[in-house]
Structures are given as C-alpha cells and as structure tokens.
C-alpha cells in the first residue's frame, strides 16, 4: 500500500497558533507530515504541538511577519531542522475594519507590512530552498476579499489583492522549475482574526462579525485546502455558496456586483 500523500513531507505553516493555522497543523500531523509551525507566541505554539497526533514530528519556530529582515535566517533554521521544505503554507495575517475616511495611512502601511511584505519576504527566502532542492509547493491563504470589495475592508482587501498578484507571478516565473502555487481564497471562517482586527487608528475592535455563527469551521477549511493541494489545484475558493457566487459575479458581471455589494 502506498504512503499517504503528506507522509514524512515537510510542511511549514505560519499563523499556526490558532484558527486555520491550528486546524492545518492538527490535520497535517494526522496525515503523518513533519511540521514547522510558526507564529509570534511560543507558548501558544507549544500548546498546539501537544494537541497533535505526532508532536515529536513538529518543530516550533517563532516568527513575526513584521521582521522581514529576519526571514533568511528563519528559513535556514527551518531547513536545518528537517533537511528540506516541501510545502509552505502562508496563513499568518491580521484584520482591519473601518471606513476609508476614518482609516489612518499608518494602518494601511501596517496591514500591508504584515499581510503582504512579511509573506513576500518569507516566500522569497523559501523559494531559494525550493530551487536548490528541485521542487516545492507554496500556498497563499488569501481571501475572497482580494477579489471582491465590501465596506470597511479596504486595507485588508488591498493586502490580499496584492498577495494574489504576487503569487500569480511566482507561478509564471517558476513554472519550469517544478515549483507549484496554490492560491486559496478564503471565505468567512470561525477564527479570531475579526475579533482581533484593528480600527482606523490601530485599536483592537474586540467584536465578532454578524455572520460569525454561519462561518466555516477551521477543520473543514483545513480538509478542503489539503484536498486542493493533493489535487494540484492552482486556485480554489473555500467558502459558502454566497461567497463563491460573489467572486464569479464580480468577475463576469462587475456592474451588477457593485450595485449590490454589501
């Protein structure tokens, strides 16, 4: 019998301390992968590690996306631990909600630094490993809000739209080097990103969105993402029917979409 797809593969998950990242860590561990899990808080990462099926196959590597200059050294540490990196799952990020007129420029700069520049810096450093070993797979967990616009999400949507363009470009530039790219456009998921989201001046909102109760469970998202990776998908929308239809409507009937956008 052949081994499961992810058995003994090295998977690096960022934003692994909660939500989607925690669910992915649990699922990849159950699938037999060797893991590198990253976030800012070591204690929380250790708690996640202990929940996993094979905690001895998990390496905790603290990471702050704002520290872009540290990414090459972080990648060297990760590669040294397991000898290779097969999959990079870019999941870490922050939320921000406020009307454009009440959003300080510093907030746009901060959201772009974390959600875009931090992810770009890490991915750029990991690409060197992929090229040296002759293969690699990178996933960007973006958002449907990188494709469609809704009120009070301008900085978040802009950061995700930038990610979409960057990872599309990786796919074009490295298509002959055996490097695969998956762009996962997430709909609403039951995580703490909205609760921890910042207002226009950087203060934590501390409130869940109205549609939180109908959002997808992180474990369900993790299963869908792993299925997309195994299927060698290039892009996938992981969300409810309304979110998937919104992406299609914006693409094919933009005038109609902008008349009804929330």
C-alpha positions as CSV (number, residue, x, y, z in Angstrom):
1,X,0.0,0.0,0.0
2,X,1.3,3.4,-0.9
3,X,2.1,6.0,1.8
4,X,-0.4,8.9,2.3
5,X,0.3,12.0,0.2
6,X,1.8,14.1,3.1
7,X,3.5,11.3,5.0
8,X,7.0,12.5,6.1
9,X,6.8,15.6,3.8
10,X,8.0,18.8,5.5
11,X,5.2,21.3,5.8
12,X,5.7,24.8,7.2
13,X,2.5,26.5,8.5
14,X,2.5,30.2,9.5
15,X,-0.1,31.7,11.8
16,X,-0.3,28.2,13.5
17,X,-1.2,29.3,17.0
18,X,-5.0,29.4,16.4
19,X,-7.8,29.3,13.9
20,X,-7.0,28.0,10.4
21,X,-3.3,27.6,11.2
22,X,-4.0,25.4,14.2
23,X,-6.5,23.3,12.3
24,X,-4.0,22.8,9.5
25,X,-1.3,21.8,12.0
26,X,-3.6,19.1,13.5
27,X,-4.6,17.9,10.1
28,X,-1.1,17.7,8.6
29,X,0.1,15.9,11.7
30,X,-2.6,13.4,11.5
31,X,-1.6,12.8,7.9
32,X,2.0,12.0,9.0
33,X,3.8,15.1,7.9
34,X,6.8,16.6,9.6
35,X,5.9,20.1,10.5
36,X,7.4,23.5,11.2
37,X,4.8,25.8,12.9
38,X,5.2,29.5,13.3
39,X,3.6,32.4,15.0
40,X,4.7,35.1,17.5
41,X,3.8,33.3,20.7
42,X,6.0,30.3,21.6
43,X,3.8,29.1,24.5
44,X,0.7,29.0,22.3
45,X,2.5,27.1,19.6
46,X,3.7,24.6,22.1
47,X,0.1,24.1,23.3
48,X,-0.9,23.4,19.7
49,X,2.0,21.0,19.2
50,X,0.9,19.0,22.2
51,X,-2.6,18.5,20.7
52,X,-1.2,16.9,17.6
53,X,-1.1,13.2,16.7
54,X,2.7,13.2,16.4
55,X,4.2,16.1,18.5
56,X,7.7,14.8,18.1
57,X,7.5,15.5,14.4
58,X,6.7,19.2,15.0
59,X,9.3,21.9,15.2
60,X,8.2,25.2,16.8
61,X,9.8,28.2,15.1
62,X,8.6,31.6,16.4
63,X,8.1,34.2,13.6
64,X,7.0,37.8,13.3
65,X,6.0,38.9,9.9
66,X,7.0,42.5,10.6
67,X,10.6,41.4,10.9
68,X,11.2,40.9,7.2
69,X,15.0,41.1,7.6
70,X,14.9,38.0,9.8
71,X,13.3,35.7,7.2
72,X,16.5,34.3,5.5
73,X,17.8,33.2,8.9
74,X,14.4,31.7,9.9
75,X,14.4,29.7,6.6
76,X,17.9,28.4,7.3
77,X,16.8,27.3,10.8
78,X,13.8,25.5,9.3
79,X,15.7,23.8,6.6
80,X,18.4,22.7,9.0
81,X,15.8,21.0,11.3
82,X,14.4,18.6,8.7
83,X,16.8,18.9,5.8
84,X,14.2,20.2,3.3
85,X,11.0,22.1,3.0
86,X,8.3,20.6,0.7
87,X,5.3,22.8,1.4
88,X,5.0,26.4,2.7
89,X,1.5,27.4,3.9
90,X,1.3,31.2,4.2
91,X,-1.5,31.6,6.6
92,X,-0.5,34.3,9.1
93,X,-2.1,37.8,8.8
94,X,-4.1,40.4,10.5
95,X,-7.5,42.0,10.1
96,X,-8.6,45.7,10.0
97,X,-12.0,47.2,9.7
98,X,-13.0,50.9,9.2
99,X,-14.4,53.2,6.6
100,X,-11.7,54.7,4.3
101,X,-12.2,58.2,5.5
102,X,-11.5,57.1,9.1
103,X,-8.5,54.9,8.4
104,X,-5.1,56.4,9.1
105,X,-2.4,55.9,6.5
106,X,-0.3,54.2,9.2
107,X,-2.9,51.5,9.3
108,X,-2.6,50.8,5.5
109,X,1.1,50.7,5.9
110,X,0.9,48.3,8.9
111,X,-1.6,45.9,7.2
112,X,0.5,45.8,4.1
113,X,3.7,45.2,6.0
114,X,2.2,42.2,7.8
115,X,-0.1,40.7,5.3
116,X,1.9,41.4,2.2
117,X,5.5,42.3,2.8
118,X,6.0,39.8,5.6
119,X,4.6,37.0,3.5
120,X,6.6,38.1,0.4
121,X,9.8,38.2,2.4
122,X,9.3,34.7,3.8
123,X,8.2,33.2,0.5
124,X,11.2,34.8,-1.3
125,X,13.6,33.2,1.1
126,X,11.9,29.7,0.9
127,X,12.0,29.9,-2.9
128,X,15.8,29.6,-2.7
129,X,15.4,26.3,-0.9
130,X,12.8,25.1,-3.4
131,X,15.2,25.9,-6.3
132,X,18.1,24.2,-4.6
133,X,16.2,21.0,-3.9
134,X,14.5,21.0,-7.3
135,X,10.9,21.1,-6.1
136,X,8.5,22.9,-3.8
137,X,4.8,23.9,-3.2
138,X,3.7,27.2,-1.8
139,X,0.2,28.0,-0.7
140,X,-1.1,31.5,-0.1
141,X,-4.2,31.6,2.1
142,X,-5.7,34.8,0.7
143,X,-9.3,35.8,0.8
144,X,-12.4,36.3,-1.4
145,X,-12.0,39.9,-0.3
146,X,-8.9,40.1,-2.5
147,X,-11.3,39.6,-5.5
148,X,-14.4,41.4,-4.3
149,X,-14.9,44.6,-2.3
150,X,-17.1,45.1,0.7
151,X,-17.5,48.1,3.0
152,X,-14.9,48.7,5.8
153,X,-12.3,46.3,4.5
154,X,-10.2,48.5,2.2
155,X,-6.8,47.8,3.8
156,X,-7.4,44.1,4.2
157,X,-8.7,43.7,0.7
158,X,-5.8,45.6,-0.8
159,X,-3.3,43.4,1.1
160,X,-5.0,40.3,-0.2
161,X,-5.3,41.6,-3.7
162,X,-1.6,42.3,-3.7
163,X,-0.9,38.7,-2.5
164,X,-3.0,37.3,-5.3
165,X,-0.9,39.2,-7.9
166,X,2.4,38.2,-6.3
167,X,1.7,34.5,-6.1
168,X,0.3,34.5,-9.7
169,X,3.7,36.0,-10.7
170,X,5.5,33.2,-8.9
171,X,3.5,30.7,-10.9
172,X,4.6,32.4,-14.1
173,X,8.2,32.9,-13.3
174,X,8.9,29.5,-11.8
175,X,6.6,27.2,-13.9
176,X,9.7,25.4,-15.4
177,X,11.4,24.9,-12.0
178,X,8.9,22.4,-10.6
179,X,7.5,24.9,-8.1
180,X,3.7,24.8,-7.7
181,X,1.5,27.5,-6.4
182,X,-2.0,27.3,-4.8
183,X,-4.0,30.4,-4.2
184,X,-6.7,29.7,-1.7
185,X,-9.4,32.4,-1.5
186,X,-11.0,32.0,2.0
187,X,-14.5,33.0,2.8
188,X,-15.6,33.5,6.4
189,X,-14.0,31.1,8.9
190,X,-14.6,30.9,12.6
191,X,-11.3,32.3,13.8
192,X,-10.2,35.2,16.0
193,X,-9.0,37.4,13.1
194,X,-12.1,39.6,13.2
195,X,-12.2,39.8,17.0
196,X,-8.5,40.9,17.0
197,X,-9.0,43.2,14.0
198,X,-8.0,46.9,14.4
199,X,-10.0,50.0,13.8
200,X,-8.8,53.0,11.8
201,X,-6.3,54.1,14.4
202,X,-5.0,50.7,15.4
203,X,-7.2,49.9,18.4
204,X,-8.5,46.3,18.7
205,X,-12.2,46.1,17.8
206,X,-12.9,43.1,20.1
207,X,-16.1,42.2,18.3
208,X,-17.2,39.3,16.1
209,X,-18.8,40.0,12.7
210,X,-22.6,39.5,12.4
211,X,-22.1,36.4,10.2
212,X,-19.7,34.6,12.6
213,X,-22.2,31.9,13.5
214,X,-22.6,30.7,9.9
215,X,-18.9,30.9,9.1
216,X,-17.0,27.7,8.2
217,X,-15.3,25.7,10.9
218,X,-11.4,25.8,10.7
219,X,-11.2,22.0,10.5
220,X,-13.5,21.9,7.4
221,X,-11.3,24.6,5.8
222,X,-8.2,22.6,6.5
223,X,-9.6,19.5,4.9
224,X,-10.6,21.4,1.8
225,X,-7.2,23.1,1.5
226,X,-5.4,19.7,1.8
227,X,-7.7,18.3,-0.8
228,X,-6.8,21.2,-3.2
229,X,-3.1,20.6,-2.6
230,X,-3.4,16.9,-3.3
231,X,-5.4,17.7,-6.5
232,X,-2.7,20.1,-7.7
233,X,-5.2,22.9,-7.9
234,X,-3.9,26.4,-8.9
235,X,-6.7,28.3,-7.3
236,X,-9.6,27.4,-5.0
237,X,-12.4,29.4,-3.3
238,X,-13.1,27.8,0.1
239,X,-16.3,29.4,1.3
240,X,-20.1,29.2,1.2
241,X,-22.2,29.5,-1.9
242,X,-22.8,33.2,-1.5
243,X,-19.1,33.9,-1.3
244,X,-18.3,31.7,-4.3
245,X,-21.0,33.3,-6.3
246,X,-19.8,36.8,-5.3
247,X,-16.4,36.0,-6.8
248,X,-18.0,34.8,-10.0
249,X,-20.4,37.8,-10.2
250,X,-17.6,40.3,-9.7
251,X,-15.6,38.6,-12.4
252,X,-18.2,38.2,-15.1
253,X,-20.8,40.9,-14.2
254,X,-18.9,43.6,-12.3
255,X,-21.5,46.3,-12.8
256,X,-24.2,44.1,-11.2
257,X,-21.9,43.2,-8.4
258,X,-21.1,46.8,-7.5
259,X,-24.8,47.7,-7.3
260,X,-25.4,45.0,-4.7
261,X,-22.1,44.7,-2.8
262,X,-22.5,44.9,1.0
